[in-house]
Amino acid sequence: MLTIKFIQENPELVVEKLKVKNFDASEIVHEILSLYEQKNRAQQNADQAKAEMNKLSKEIGLLFREGKTDEANQAKNRTSELKENIRQLDQEFSSIDEKVYELLIQLPNIPNESVPAGKTAEDNKVVKSGGKNVELSGDSLPHWELAQKYNLIDFELGVKLTGAGFPVYRGKGSRLQRALINFFLDEARNAGYEEIQPPLVVNEDSGFGTGQLPDKEGQMYHVTVDNLYLIPTAEVPVTNIYRDVILDAKDLPYKNTAYSACFRREAGSYGKDVRGLNRLHQFDKVEVVQIAHPDKSYEVLEEMVAHVESLVQKLELPYRIVKLCGGDMSFTSALTYDFEVWSAAQEKWLEVSSVSNFEAFQANRLKCRFRDENNKKPQLAHTLNGSALALPRIVAALLENNQTSEGIKIPDVLVPYCGFEMID
């Protein structure tokens, strides 16, 4: 959430920058400024009323002592009028604050100046690519057929148990999942991240803190009886660890990693692009989160990008890193890099990670602040997170890219975790 102070000091900048996200903020910004002018006028009236009431309160006793009863009673009556005026002004303050709040939560985060203009994923900018090209034989199979052939994933059983988008992993498919999770967690721990095992459901405050509510409410599974939400990513509970806290600047950055199941309704998703593991309602993911000093958050972002890149390199997957354009960015992000791996059998790029700097946008919603030795007033921290990594499309690419006539070869780095070198 943008701060009132920033909007008041930079209204034209806010409107201009949000055009990069294809969001017209002019009307909302104008209304916020108008409401605060109204609040300032009301505040002046309240201050005058309080000053007059204080003055009269001091005079009333003196008037009674001097025997000026009528004047004293008139002063008391005036005091009562002023109290009622102040009460009404307080109600007006609350009403204005509520209206401003409702307007503020509609404004997306301002994109970083390096974010390219654009409306869709086609306008994203490839900034780096790596890995070896994969050439498959003419009889190669997509991952959903490989999963069936080697009894790794049962999509139909998932439909029976729950519904479409809830696959059942079995045998070496389950072991591959577990191997990837442990590999990702070990790599994060080696990079200095503290491991967290978070809840898989969160309350409304947590959903609001990281920006899923109210923006993505329709994409979250809602446990209505208890008014809780199944998490779409471990980012939500892990980042909310720092909600309503004041950190010590010398301890920044805070680095956490977490494995969790993730739940997304993915309403409206259908067709060939969601076949197999391409888009699921439940999937596994390892997340990395950092709470950083504002002066260093973009250094931290580059560090996180390098960490994710090292994972896809060790898995020997062809990859590219994409800087998202304004129209393809999330509501909360200031700058996002997506990682995509090449799916050889499907002949397309699959997104497997998003690494984002939210600057102070989430922190303002979370009230996540820090204090340094030279500044007694707490400042908003910067929050960052990234997938490191999401499993479904990684598994899809591993199965497709590594298929041979003898079976599916496991990347060397995963063999100690899997306990086997080949799926056959």
C-alpha positions in Angstrom: 0.0 0.0 0.0 1.3 3.4 -0.9 1.7 5.9 1.9 -0.5 9.0 2.2 2.6 11.1 2.5 4.1 9.8 -0.7 0.9 10.4 -2.6 0.5 14.0 -1.2 4.1 14.8 -2.1 4.1 13.1 -5.5 0.6 13.0 -6.9 1.6 13.5 -10.6 4.4 10.9 -10.2 2.0 8.3 -8.8 -0.4 8.8 -11.7 2.4 8.7 -14.3 4.2 5.7 -12.9 1.0 3.6 -12.6 0.3 4.1 -16.3 3.2 1.7 -16.8 1.0 -0.9 -15.1 -1.9 0.2 -17.4 -3.7 1.6 -14.3 -5.4 5.0 -14.4 -4.9 6.4 -10.9 -5.8 10.0 -11.7 -9.4 9.9 -10.2 -8.4 8.0 -7.1 -5.4 10.2 -6.4 -7.5 13.4 -6.9 -10.2 12.0 -4.5 -7.6 11.1 -1.9 -6.1 14.6 -2.0 -9.6 16.2 -1.9 -10.5 14.1 1.2 -7.3 15.1 3.0 -8.0 18.8 2.2 -11.4 18.3 3.7 -9.8 16.6 6.7 -7.3 19.4 7.2 -10.2 22.0 7.2 -12.1 19.9 9.7 -8.9 19.5 11.8 -8.5 23.3 11.9 -12.1 23.7 13.1 -11.6 21.0 15.7 -8.4 22.7 17.0 -10.2 26.0 17.2 -13.1 24.4 19.0 -10.8 22.7 21.5 -8.8 25.9 22.1 -12.1 27.9 22.7 -13.4 25.1 25.0 -10.2 25.1 27.1 -10.3 28.8 27.4 -13.9 28.8 28.5 -13.3 25.9 31.0 -10.7 28.1 32.8 -13.1 31.1 32.8 -16.2 29.3 34.1 -14.8 28.8 37.6 -13.7 32.4 37.8 -17.1 33.7 36.7 -18.8 31.6 39.4 -16.5 32.9 42.1 -17.1 36.5 40.9 -20.9 35.9 41.2 -21.4 36.2 37.5 -23.7 33.2 37.3 -25.5 34.0 34.1 -22.2 34.5 32.2 -20.9 31.3 33.7 -23.9 29.3 32.6 -23.7 30.8 29.1 -20.1 29.7 29.0 -21.1 26.2 30.1 -23.7 26.0 27.4 -21.2 27.1 24.8 -18.8 24.4 26.1 -21.5 21.8 25.6 -22.0 23.1 22.0 -18.3 22.9 21.4 -18.1 19.3 22.8 -20.8 18.3 20.4 -19.0 20.0 17.5 -15.8 18.2 18.3 -17.7 14.8 18.6 -19.1 15.4 15.1 -15.7 16.4 13.7 -14.2 13.2 15.2 -16.9 11.2 13.4 -16.0 13.1 10.2 -12.3 12.2 10.7 -13.2 8.5 11.0 -15.4 8.7 7.9 -12.7 10.4 5.9 -10.0 7.9 7.0 -12.3 5.0 6.0 -12.9 6.5 2.6 -9.2 7.2 2.1 -8.3 3.6 3.2 -10.8 2.2 0.7 -9.2 4.3 -2.0 -5.6 3.4 -1.0 -6.1 -0.3 -1.2 -7.2 0.1 -4.8 -3.8 1.6 -5.9 -1.2 -0.9 -7.1 2.5 -0.6 -6.2 4.5 1.8 -8.3 6.8 0.0 -10.7 10.6 0.5 -10.6 11.9 2.8 -13.3 13.5 -0.1 -15.1 10.2 -1.9 -15.7 9.4 -2.0 -19.4 6.1 -0.7 -20.7 3.7 -3.3 -22.1 0.4 -5.0 -21.6 0.9 -8.7 -21.8 3.6 -11.4 -21.4 4.5 -10.9 -25.0 6.0 -7.5 -24.0 8.3 -9.0 -21.3 12.0 -8.6 -21.8 14.4 -11.6 -21.9 17.5 -10.5 -19.9 19.4 -13.7 -19.8 19.3 -17.3 -21.0 21.4 -20.4 -20.2 21.6 -24.1 -20.3 22.1 -26.5 -23.2 19.5 -27.0 -25.9 17.6 -30.3 -25.8 17.0 -32.3 -28.9 14.5 -35.2 -28.6 13.7 -38.0 -31.0 10.6 -38.0 -33.0 8.9 -40.4 -30.7 9.4 -38.3 -27.5 6.4 -37.9 -25.2 4.9 -35.0 -23.2 5.2 -35.3 -19.4 1.6 -36.5 -18.8 2.2 -39.5 -21.1 5.6 -40.2 -19.5 3.9 -40.0 -16.0 1.4 -42.6 -17.1 4.0 -44.8 -18.9 6.2 -45.0 -15.8 3.4 -44.9 -13.2 4.7 -41.6 -11.7 1.5 -39.5 -11.5 -2.1 -40.5 -11.6 -4.2 -37.6 -12.8 -7.4 -39.5 -13.1 -7.2 -40.8 -9.5 -6.7 -37.2 -8.4 -10.0 -36.3 -10.2 -11.7 -39.2 -8.4 -10.4 -38.1 -5.0 -10.8 -34.4 -5.3 -11.1 -33.0 -8.8 -9.1 -31.8 -11.8 -5.9 -30.1 -10.9 -5.2 -32.3 -7.8 -2.8 -35.0 -9.1 -1.7 -38.1 -7.1 2.1 -38.8 -7.2 3.2 -42.3 -6.6 6.3 -44.5 -6.5 9.3 -42.8 -8.1 7.1 -39.8 -8.9 6.6 -39.2 -5.2 10.3 -39.8 -4.5 11.3 -37.2 -7.2 9.0 -34.7 -5.6 10.5 -35.2 -2.2 14.0 -35.1 -3.6 13.4 -31.8 -5.2 11.9 -30.3 -2.0 14.9 -31.4 0.1 17.3 -30.3 -2.6 15.7 -26.8 -2.7 15.6 -26.5 1.1 19.2 -27.6 1.5 20.3 -25.1 -1.1 18.4 -22.3 0.6 19.8 -23.2 4.0 23.3 -23.2 2.5 22.6 -19.7 1.2 21.8 -18.5 4.7 18.1 -18.8 4.8 16.4 -20.0 8.1 13.9 -22.7 7.4 10.3 -22.2 8.5 7.4 -24.7 8.5 4.4 -22.4 8.2 0.6 -23.0 8.6 -1.2 -23.8 5.3 -4.2 -21.6 6.2 -4.1 -17.9 7.1 -6.5 -15.3 8.4 -7.7 -12.2 6.6 -5.0 -9.9 8.2 -2.3 -12.1 6.8 -4.0 -12.2 3.3 -4.2 -8.4 3.4 -0.7 -7.9 4.6 0.9 -9.5 1.5 -1.7 -8.2 -0.9 -3.6 -11.3 -1.7 -6.7 -9.7 -0.2 -8.7 -8.1 -1.5 -6.9 -8.2 -4.9 -6.8 -12.0 -5.4 -9.7 -13.1 -3.2 -11.4 -15.0 -6.0 -8.2 -17.1 -6.6 -8.0 -18.3 -3.0 -9.8 -21.2 -1.4 -11.9 -19.8 1.5 -12.7 -21.9 4.6 -16.0 -20.1 5.2 -16.9 -21.5 8.6 -13.7 -20.2 10.2 -13.0 -17.4 7.8 -9.6 -18.7 6.9 -7.8 -19.0 3.5 -5.7 -21.8 2.1 -2.4 -20.3 1.2 -1.5 -19.7 -2.5 2.2 -19.5 -1.6 4.3 -19.8 1.6 5.1 -16.1 1.0 1.9 -15.2 2.8 2.5 -16.8 6.2 6.3 -16.3 6.1 6.2 -12.6 5.3 3.5 -12.1 7.9 5.9 -13.3 10.6 7.1 -9.7 10.4 3.6 -8.1 10.6 3.3 -5.4 13.4 7.0 -5.6 14.4 9.9 -3.2 14.7 13.2 -4.7 13.7 16.7 -3.7 14.5 18.5 -2.3 11.4 21.7 -4.1 12.3 19.9 -7.5 12.0 18.7 -6.9 8.4 18.2 -8.7 6.1 16.1 -11.4 7.6 16.1 -14.5 5.3 13.6 -17.3 5.5 12.8 -20.3 3.4 9.7 -22.6 3.5 8.3 -25.6 1.8 4.5 -25.7 1.6 1.7 -27.1 -0.5 0.1 -24.2 -2.4 -3.6 -23.9 -3.3 -5.0 -21.8 -6.1 -8.4 -21.9 -7.6 -7.1 -20.8 -11.0 -10.6 -19.8 -12.0 -11.2 -19.7 -15.8 -8.1 -21.9 -16.6 -8.8 -24.5 -19.3 -7.4 -25.9 -22.6 -4.1 -27.4 -23.6 -2.0 -24.9 -21.7 -3.3 -26.4 -18.4 -2.8 -30.1 -19.3 -0.9 -32.3 -17.0 1.3 -30.4 -14.5 1.2 -27.1 -16.4 -1.4 -25.6 -14.1 -2.7 -27.1 -10.9 -5.0 -26.2 -8.0 -2.6 -27.8 -5.5 1.2 -28.0 -5.9 4.4 -27.9 -3.9 6.8 -25.1 -3.8 9.9 -23.9 -1.8 9.8 -20.2 -1.2 12.5 -17.7 -0.2 11.7 -14.4 1.6 13.8 -11.5 2.7 13.1 -8.4 4.8 15.7 -5.9 3.7 16.9 -2.4 4.3 15.5 0.0 1.6 19.0 1.1 0.6 20.0 -2.5 -0.2 16.8 -4.2 -1.4 17.8 -4.2 -5.1 21.2 -5.8 -4.2 19.1 -8.4 -2.3 16.9 -8.9 -5.4 19.9 -9.6 -7.6 21.2 -12.0 -4.9 17.9 -13.9 -4.9 17.8 -14.0 -8.7 21.3 -15.5 -8.7 20.2 -18.1 -6.1 17.3 -19.2 -8.3 19.5 -19.3 -11.4 21.9 -21.6 -9.6 19.1 -24.1 -8.9 18.0 -24.4 -12.6 21.7 -24.6 -13.6 22.3 -27.5 -11.2 19.2 -29.2 -12.5 20.8 -28.9 -16.0 17.6 -27.3 -17.5 17.6 -24.8 -20.4 16.3 -21.5 -18.9 15.8 -17.9 -19.5 15.2 -14.9 -17.1 12.5 -12.5 -18.1 11.9 -9.0 -16.7 8.1 -8.5 -16.5 6.5 -5.5 -18.2 4.1 -3.3 -16.4 1.0 -5.0 -17.6 2.2 -8.5 -16.6 3.3 -7.5 -13.1 1.4 -8.3 -9.9 -0.6 -5.7 -8.0 2.1 -5.6 -5.2 5.4 -5.8 -7.2 7.8 -3.0 -8.0 10.0 -5.2 -10.1 9.7 -8.9 -11.0 12.0 -11.4 -12.8 10.4 -14.6 -14.0 12.4 -17.8 -14.6 11.2 -20.0 -17.4 12.5 -23.5 -18.4 12.3 -25.1 -21.8 9.8 -27.9 -22.1 11.3 -29.9 -25.0 8.3 -32.2 -25.7 5.8 -29.4 -25.5 8.2 -27.0 -27.3 7.4 -24.0 -25.1 8.7 -22.1 -22.1 7.3 -22.9 -18.7 7.4 -20.4 -15.8 8.9 -21.9 -12.7 9.7 -18.9 -10.5 8.9 -15.3 -9.9 11.4 -13.2 -7.9 10.1 -9.8 -6.8 10.9 -6.7 -4.9 7.8 -5.1 -3.3 9.8 -2.2 -1.8 7.7 -0.8 1.0 4.3 -1.7 -0.4 3.8 -4.9 1.5 5.6 -3.5 4.6 3.2 -0.6 4.8 0.3 -3.0 4.9 2.1 -5.2 7.3 3.4 -2.4 9.5 6.8 -4.0 9.1 9.4 -1.5 10.3 12.9 -1.1 11.5 14.9 1.3 13.6 18.5 2.2 13.3 20.8 3.9 15.8 20.7 7.3 14.1 17.0 7.5 13.7 14.6 7.0 16.6 11.6 7.0 14.2 10.9 3.6 12.7 11.1 3.3 8.9 9.3 0.9 6.6 11.4 -2.1 5.5 11.4 -3.6 2.0 10.1 -7.1 1.4 11.2 -9.5 -1.3 10.3 -13.1 -2.2 10.8 -15.7 -4.8 10.0 -19.3 -5.8 13.0 -21.5 -5.3 11.4 -23.4 -6.9 7.8 -24.4 -7.8 7.8 -28.1 -8.5 5.1 -29.0 -11.1 6.7 -27.4 -14.2 10.2 -28.3 -13.0 9.0 -31.9 -12.9 7.4 -31.6 -16.3 10.6 -30.2 -17.8 12.8 -32.8 -16.1 10.7 -35.7 -17.4 10.4 -34.4 -20.9 14.0 -33.1 -21.4 15.7 -36.2 -19.9 13.7 -38.9 -21.6 15.8 -41.5 -23.4 15.2 -44.9 -25.0 16.2 -46.5 -21.7 14.1 -44.3 -19.5 14.3 -40.9 -17.8 17.7 -39.9 -16.6 17.8 -38.1 -13.2 20.1 -35.0 -13.0 23.3 -35.8 -11.1 22.6 -33.3 -8.3 19.3 -35.1 -7.5 20.6 -38.7 -7.4 21.7 -38.6 -3.7 18.2 -37.3 -2.9 16.3 -39.7 -5.1 18.3 -42.8 -4.4 18.1 -43.8 -8.1 19.7 -42.6 -11.4 17.0 -43.6 -13.8 13.2 -43.9 -14.0 12.6 -47.0 -16.1 
